[in-house]
């Protein structure tokens, strides 16, 4: 799946910085957010620029299509200084991250600013980029794990279409339409820059002082996208796959994350033969808990029973020590993930894109430490009251090979 979801167990704060340290923040004259987390140990900087935006109605996938158009040129320019380029299209933002020598801050900033200009591309280049997006759309369905996640996402967040768009929206992309669509996406006030490394706030402010002016937004002739209701390709599976998704609207994110982890632990204990993924999905579309199992066919019925009763069973058995242990494990994993500047920038940036708070990641990390079993029970009680999204993929029957 082109990831719209935040898998909370993998995000966090670098252990080289005390938990109480807050990022330095400012805004450009145009209203773009600037967030700097200084790490002077190495003469390196990671810059992450994001545009907080959803694709305009009728043009699902256009943000990621623009990224594919820009990537080759950006990558070549970053390579000239021995740097590295990454791009992401989350459910919350279009994001680019460049990592290179801190002495090249102006050059790296100029490169990122260029992504804010109205895109220009030939129809041939757009067709090539759209072919890449179509392959990504198919990949969301042809393997069982991605297929289950895509189906649950469509049920839990109907407005959150794939970042790769739809077959119908792809027919609306052309060289002449991209600047008009970009006018709907880009505003300086939607831009956030996160810098992590051997740089100061003032340096980053000066580097991003001049952003392109936004173009006047025009009226669109399309008012909504075509929602993909069926799978784009048959899923390949040698085991049975079961998915359950629970909306977790208006709940404490830290408590939801711990609850998801504990549900996964409970299911693994009760079905040792299963591959179990318990995930906390969190974007501006909302929150959800997703439980995804792959089991041998012989254990299918037992797995269904365990999965259907997991929320109630955990509410009856969860203890304070369970919650403390799960929260501590998430905090440790958060620390490990964000040990490099680019990952630290990703963490701070994704939290900011979703909440608009430059210290949201640090706050979430701190909230984990104050949870107890009452918080988890409160989440479980809410989950039990809501209908869950469901998906099932039967294992394929392997046909014996017949010799002629």
C-alpha positions in Angstrom: 0.0 0.0 0.0 1.2 3.5 -0.7 1.3 4.4 2.8 -1.3 6.7 4.1 -1.1 5.2 7.5 1.1 6.0 10.5 2.4 2.8 12.0 3.0 4.2 15.4 5.3 1.5 16.6 8.0 2.8 14.2 8.0 6.5 15.0 9.8 8.6 17.6 12.5 10.8 19.0 16.2 10.3 18.7 18.0 9.1 21.8 20.8 11.6 21.3 18.5 14.4 22.3 16.9 14.6 25.8 13.1 14.0 25.7 12.4 17.5 27.0 14.3 19.2 24.1 11.9 21.0 21.8 12.4 21.9 18.2 13.2 25.6 17.3 10.3 26.9 15.2 9.5 29.9 13.0 7.5 30.9 9.9 8.5 32.5 6.7 7.0 35.7 5.5 4.6 33.7 3.4 3.4 31.6 6.3 5.3 28.4 5.8 6.3 26.5 9.0 10.0 26.1 9.8 11.1 23.4 12.3 14.7 22.9 13.2 16.0 20.1 15.4 19.7 20.7 15.9 22.1 17.7 15.9 25.6 19.0 15.6 27.5 15.7 16.1 28.0 15.3 12.3 28.2 18.0 9.6 25.1 16.6 7.9 21.6 18.0 7.4 18.3 16.4 6.4 15.7 18.7 5.0 12.1 17.6 4.6 9.7 19.8 2.7 6.0 18.8 2.8 2.8 20.3 1.3 -0.1 19.5 3.5 -2.8 18.8 0.9 -5.2 16.2 -0.4 -5.5 15.7 -4.1 -8.3 17.9 -5.6 -11.5 16.0 -6.1 -11.5 14.3 -9.4 -7.7 14.2 -9.6 -6.8 11.5 -7.1 -3.1 10.5 -7.5 -2.0 13.8 -9.0 0.3 14.6 -6.1 2.2 11.4 -6.4 2.2 11.7 -10.2 4.0 15.0 -9.9 6.6 13.4 -7.6 7.3 10.8 -10.2 7.8 13.5 -12.8 10.2 15.5 -10.6 12.1 12.6 -9.1 14.7 11.9 -11.9 15.8 15.5 -12.1 15.9 16.0 -8.3 17.8 12.8 -7.8 20.5 13.8 -10.4 21.0 17.2 -8.7 21.3 15.6 -5.2 23.8 13.1 -6.5 26.1 16.0 -7.5 26.9 16.7 -3.9 26.9 13.0 -2.7 23.5 13.4 -1.1 20.3 11.3 -1.0 16.7 12.0 -2.0 13.6 10.4 -0.7 9.9 11.1 -1.6 6.7 10.2 0.1 3.0 10.6 -0.6 1.2 10.1 2.6 -2.5 10.7 3.2 -1.6 14.0 4.7 1.1 15.5 2.5 3.4 15.4 -0.5 6.9 15.2 1.0 10.5 15.3 -0.2 13.5 14.7 2.0 17.1 15.5 1.0 20.2 14.6 3.0 23.6 16.0 2.4 26.5 18.1 3.8 25.3 20.8 6.1 27.6 23.2 4.1 25.3 22.7 1.1 22.2 23.9 2.9 21.4 26.7 0.4 21.8 24.3 -2.5 19.6 21.7 -0.9 17.0 24.3 0.0 16.9 25.7 -3.5 16.4 22.1 -4.9 13.4 21.6 -2.6 11.9 25.0 -3.4 11.9 24.1 -7.0 9.4 21.4 -6.3 6.9 24.2 -5.5 6.9 25.7 -9.0 4.0 24.8 -11.3 4.9 21.4 -12.8 5.7 21.3 -16.5 5.9 18.0 -18.4 5.3 16.6 -21.8 2.4 14.2 -22.3 4.9 11.4 -22.9 6.5 12.0 -19.5 3.0 12.0 -17.9 2.1 8.8 -19.6 5.3 7.2 -18.2 4.6 8.5 -14.7 1.0 7.3 -14.9 2.2 3.8 -15.9 4.3 3.7 -12.7 1.2 4.8 -10.7 -0.9 2.0 -12.3 1.7 -0.5 -11.3 1.5 0.8 -7.8 -2.3 0.5 -7.8 -2.1 -3.1 -8.9 0.5 -3.9 -6.3 -1.9 -2.8 -3.6 -4.2 -5.6 -4.6 -2.2 -8.5 -6.0 -0.5 -9.6 -2.8 -2.6 -10.7 0.2 -1.2 -8.4 2.9 -1.6 -5.3 0.7 -5.0 -6.5 -0.5 -6.4 -6.8 3.0 -5.0 -3.4 4.0 -6.5 -1.7 1.0 -9.9 -3.2 1.5 -10.0 -2.3 5.2 -8.8 1.2 4.3 -11.6 1.6 1.8 -14.2 0.6 4.4 -12.7 2.7 7.3 -11.8 5.8 5.4 -13.8 6.0 2.2 -12.5 9.5 1.4 -8.9 8.3 1.5 -8.3 7.1 -2.0 -5.0 5.5 -2.9 -2.1 7.8 -3.3 -1.6 6.2 -6.7 -5.1 7.5 -7.8 -7.6 5.6 -9.8 -7.8 4.5 -13.5 -10.5 7.1 -14.2 -8.6 10.0 -12.6 -5.6 9.1 -14.6 -7.4 10.0 -17.8 -7.6 13.6 -16.6 -3.9 14.3 -16.4 -2.2 16.1 -19.2 0.6 18.7 -19.7 -2.0 21.5 -19.9 -4.0 20.4 -16.9 -1.1 20.1 -14.4 -0.5 23.8 -13.7 -4.3 24.3 -13.1 -4.4 21.3 -10.7 -1.3 22.6 -8.9 -3.0 25.9 -8.3 -5.5 23.9 -6.2 -2.8 22.1 -4.2 -0.1 24.7 -3.5 -0.2 27.5 -0.9 2.8 28.6 1.1 0.7 28.3 4.3 0.5 24.6 3.6 4.2 24.1 3.4 6.3 22.8 6.3 10.1 22.5 6.3 11.8 20.3 8.9 15.6 20.5 9.3 17.6 18.0 11.4 21.3 18.2 11.7 24.2 20.7 12.0 22.2 23.8 11.2 20.6 26.7 13.0 17.1 28.1 12.7 18.3 31.4 11.2 20.2 29.6 8.5 17.1 27.6 7.5 14.9 30.6 7.6 17.2 32.5 5.2 17.4 29.5 2.9 13.6 29.2 2.5 12.8 33.0 2.7 11.5 33.2 -0.8 8.9 30.6 -1.9 7.0 30.7 -5.2 3.8 32.8 -5.3 0.6 30.7 -5.5 -1.4 30.8 -8.7 -5.1 31.8 -8.5 -7.2 28.7 -8.0 -9.7 28.1 -10.7 -13.0 26.3 -10.8 -12.9 22.6 -11.4 -15.3 20.8 -13.6 -14.9 17.6 -11.6 -16.4 17.5 -8.1 -15.6 14.0 -6.9 -13.5 11.0 -7.6 -14.5 7.5 -8.7 -14.1 5.3 -5.7 -12.6 1.9 -6.3 -15.1 -0.6 -4.8 -13.6 -3.8 -6.1 -10.1 -5.2 -6.2 -7.9 -4.3 -9.2 -6.2 -7.7 -9.3 -6.8 -11.1 -7.7 -4.8 -11.5 -4.5 -2.2 -14.3 -4.3 -2.4 -16.3 -1.1 -1.2 -19.7 0.0 -2.7 -19.2 3.5 -6.0 -17.8 4.7 -5.9 -14.0 5.4 -8.3 -12.3 7.8 -8.6 -8.6 8.4 -10.5 -6.6 11.0 -10.5 -2.9 11.2 -12.0 -0.8 14.0 -12.5 3.0 13.8 -10.9 4.8 16.7 -12.3 8.3 16.3 -11.6 11.0 18.9 -9.5 8.6 21.1 -6.2 9.3 22.7 -3.6 8.3 20.1 -1.1 7.0 22.6 -3.7 4.8 24.2 -4.8 3.5 20.8 -1.3 2.6 19.8 -0.7 0.7 23.1 -4.1 -1.1 22.6 -3.2 -2.2 19.1 0.1 -3.6 20.4 -1.6 -5.5 23.2 -4.2 -6.9 20.9 -1.5 -8.3 18.6 0.3 -9.9 21.6 -3.0 -11.6 22.8 -3.7 -13.0 19.3 -0.2 -14.3 18.9 -0.4 -16.1 22.2 -3.7 -17.8 21.3 -2.8 -18.6 17.7 0.9 -19.5 17.6 0.7 -20.6 14.0 -0.5 -17.2 12.8 1.4 -14.3 11.4 -0.2 -11.3 13.1 0.0 -7.6 12.4 -1.7 -5.2 14.8 -1.5 -1.6 13.5 -2.5 1.8 14.6 -3.5 3.8 11.5 -3.6 7.6 12.0 -3.9 10.4 9.5 -6.1 13.5 9.1 -8.9 11.1 7.9 -9.0 9.7 11.5 -7.7 6.8 13.5 -8.2 3.0 13.3 -6.9 -0.2 14.7 -6.2 -2.9 12.0 -5.7 -6.5 12.9 -4.4 -8.7 10.0 -3.8 -12.4 10.3 -2.4 -15.1 8.0 -3.1 -18.6 9.2 -2.8 -22.2 7.8 -6.2 -23.4 6.6 -6.4 -26.0 9.4 -6.4 -23.1 12.0 -8.8 -20.9 10.1 -12.0 -21.4 12.3 -10.1 -21.1 15.5 -8.4 -17.9 14.3 -11.8 -16.4 13.4 -13.1 -17.1 16.9 -10.0 -15.6 18.5 -10.1 -12.5 16.3 -13.8 -11.9 16.8 -13.4 -12.1 20.6 -10.0 -10.3 20.9 -11.3 -6.9 22.0 -13.5 -8.3 24.7 -10.9 -10.8 25.9 -8.3 -8.0 26.3 -10.7 -5.8 28.2 -11.2 -8.6 30.7 -7.5 -9.5 31.1 -5.4 -6.4 30.6 -3.3 -5.3 33.6 -1.4 -2.1 34.5 1.9 -4.0 34.0 0.8 -5.0 30.5 0.2 -1.4 29.5 3.4 -0.2 31.0 5.4 -2.9 29.2 3.7 -2.2 25.8 4.2 1.6 26.1 7.9 1.2 27.0 8.4 -1.1 24.0 6.9 1.5 21.7 9.0 4.2 23.2 12.1 2.1 22.6 11.2 1.4 19.0 10.5 5.0 18.5 14.0 5.8 19.7 15.6 3.3 17.4 13.8 4.4 14.3 14.7 8.1 14.6 18.4 7.7 15.2 19.4 9.2 11.8 18.6 12.8 10.7 16.4 11.7 7.8 14.2 9.5 9.9 14.1 12.2 12.7 12.9 14.6 10.0 10.3 12.1 8.8 8.9 11.6 12.4 8.7 15.3 13.2 7.3 16.1 9.8 4.6 13.4 9.7 3.3 14.5 13.1 3.3 18.1 12.1 1.6 17.4 8.8 -1.2 15.7 10.6 -1.6 18.0 13.7 0.1 21.3 12.8 2.1 21.1 16.0 5.9 21.1 15.7 6.3 19.3 19.0 3.5 16.7 18.4 6.0 13.8 18.2 7.7 14.7 21.5 4.3 15.1 23.1 3.1 11.7 21.9 6.3 10.1 23.2 5.7 11.7 26.6 2.0 10.6 26.6 3.0 7.0 26.3 4.6 7.1 29.7 1.5 8.2 31.6 -0.9 5.5 30.4 -2.5 2.9 32.6 -4.9 0.0 32.1 -7.9 2.3 32.5 -6.9 4.2 29.4 -6.7 0.9 27.4 -10.0 -0.3 28.7 -11.6 2.9 27.6 -10.3 2.4 24.1 -11.5 -1.2 24.0 -14.9 -0.3 25.2 -15.3 2.2 22.4 -13.9 -0.3 19.8 -16.5 -2.9 20.9 -19.3 -0.5 20.3 -18.4 0.2 16.6 -18.9 -2.2 13.7 -15.6 -3.4 12.4 -14.4 -3.5 8.8 -13.9 -7.1 7.6 -11.9 -8.8 4.8 -11.2 -12.5 4.1 -9.0 -14.1 1.4 -9.3 -17.8 1.1 -6.1 -19.8 0.4 -5.6 -20.9 -3.2 -5.9 -24.5 -4.0 -2.7 -25.9 -5.4 -3.4 -28.1 -8.4 -1.3 -31.2 -8.6 1.0 -31.3 -11.6 0.0 -34.0 -14.1 2.7 -35.5 -16.1 1.8 -36.2 -19.8 
